[in-house]
Amino acid sequence: VPMMAQRAISGVVFLDLNGDGKYVDGVDRPLEGVQIILGGITAVSDVNGAYLLRNLPAGRVTLHIRYQNGVEAMAREIDLGPNPISERSVDLAVNYISGLSGSIEKK
């Protein structure tokens, strides 16, 4: 029986109030309603800023982030690698000056 690919990206979109680029519960503010788009797959951050994209292709992909008004905030290229099962944690920090930044962690 062939194995189905199970690549995923999850994380938190947040207002980076302390400017460190990392989500700190109780310090930073999660952002609801931000669209995270990869190809034809779209997730919208929930009340906790959390999102999840599943069933993603292998290799280098581009993650697009759009505000609630539809304006694209940024695009980020991510390498999901060739493995059929992988999950990446990608937290996306928003600040008032530079827009979105973020960090990627392999799980």
C-alpha positions as CSV (number, residue, x, y, z in Angstrom):
1,V,0.0,0.0,0.0
2,P,1.6,3.3,-1.1
3,M,2.0,6.0,1.6
4,M,0.2,9.3,1.1
5,A,2.4,12.4,1.6
6,Q,1.6,14.3,4.8
7,R,3.5,17.5,4.7
8,A,2.1,20.4,6.8
9,I,3.0,23.9,8.0
10,S,1.5,25.3,11.2
11,G,2.2,28.3,13.4
12,V,0.9,31.5,14.9
13,V,0.4,34.9,13.3
14,F,1.0,37.6,15.9
15,L,1.7,41.3,16.6
16,D,5.3,41.3,17.8
17,L,5.0,43.7,20.7
18,N,8.4,43.1,22.2
19,G,10.2,43.0,18.8
20,D,12.0,39.7,19.3
21,G,10.4,37.8,16.3
22,K,9.2,35.0,18.5
23,Y,5.7,34.5,19.9
24,V,5.5,35.0,23.6
25,D,2.1,34.2,25.2
26,G,0.9,37.0,27.4
27,V,3.3,39.5,25.7
28,D,2.5,39.4,22.0
29,R,-1.0,39.6,20.5
30,P,-2.3,36.8,18.2
31,L,-3.9,38.1,15.0
32,E,-7.2,36.6,13.8
33,G,-8.3,36.5,10.2
34,V,-4.9,36.6,8.4
35,Q,-4.8,34.4,5.3
36,I,-1.9,32.1,4.8
37,I,-1.8,30.7,1.2
38,L,0.3,28.1,-0.5
39,G,-0.8,27.3,-4.1
40,G,-4.5,26.5,-4.0
41,I,-4.4,25.8,-0.2
42,T,-5.5,28.5,2.1
43,A,-5.7,28.7,5.9
44,V,-7.1,31.6,8.0
45,S,-5.6,32.3,11.4
46,D,-8.1,31.7,14.3
47,V,-8.7,33.8,17.4
48,N,-5.4,32.5,18.8
49,G,-3.5,33.4,15.6
50,A,-3.1,29.7,14.9
51,Y,-3.2,28.3,11.4
52,L,-2.5,24.9,9.7
53,L,-1.8,24.1,6.0
54,R,-2.0,20.3,5.1
55,N,-1.3,18.1,2.1
56,L,1.5,20.2,0.8
57,P,3.9,19.3,-2.1
58,A,7.5,18.4,-1.6
59,G,10.4,20.8,-2.3
60,R,10.6,24.6,-2.3
61,V,7.2,26.3,-2.0
62,T,6.1,29.9,-1.6
63,L,3.9,30.9,1.4
64,H,1.9,34.1,0.8
65,I,0.4,36.0,3.8
66,R,-2.5,38.4,3.3
67,Y,-4.1,40.7,5.7
68,Q,-7.9,40.7,6.2
69,N,-8.3,43.4,3.6
70,G,-6.7,41.1,1.0
71,V,-3.4,43.1,0.7
72,E,-0.5,40.7,0.5
73,A,1.9,41.4,3.4
74,M,4.7,39.2,2.3
75,A,5.8,36.0,0.5
76,R,8.2,33.6,2.0
77,E,9.9,30.6,0.3
78,I,10.1,27.5,2.4
79,D,11.8,24.1,1.6
80,L,9.6,21.3,2.7
81,G,12.1,18.7,1.6
82,P,11.5,15.4,-0.2
83,N,10.3,13.3,2.8
84,P,6.6,12.2,2.5
85,I,5.9,13.0,6.2
86,S,7.1,16.4,7.5
87,E,5.7,19.2,9.6
88,R,7.2,22.7,9.9
89,S,6.4,25.3,12.5
90,V,6.3,28.8,10.9
91,D,5.4,31.6,13.3
92,L,4.8,34.9,11.5
93,A,5.6,38.1,13.5
94,V,3.9,41.3,12.5
95,N,5.2,44.6,13.7
96,Y,4.2,48.2,13.0
97,I,7.3,49.2,11.1
98,S,8.5,46.3,8.9
99,G,5.4,44.3,8.2
100,L,5.8,40.5,8.6
101,S,8.8,38.6,9.6
102,G,9.1,35.1,11.0
103,S,10.9,32.0,12.1
104,I,10.9,28.4,10.8
105,E,11.4,25.4,13.0
106,K,11.6,21.8,11.9
107,K,9.6,19.4,14.0
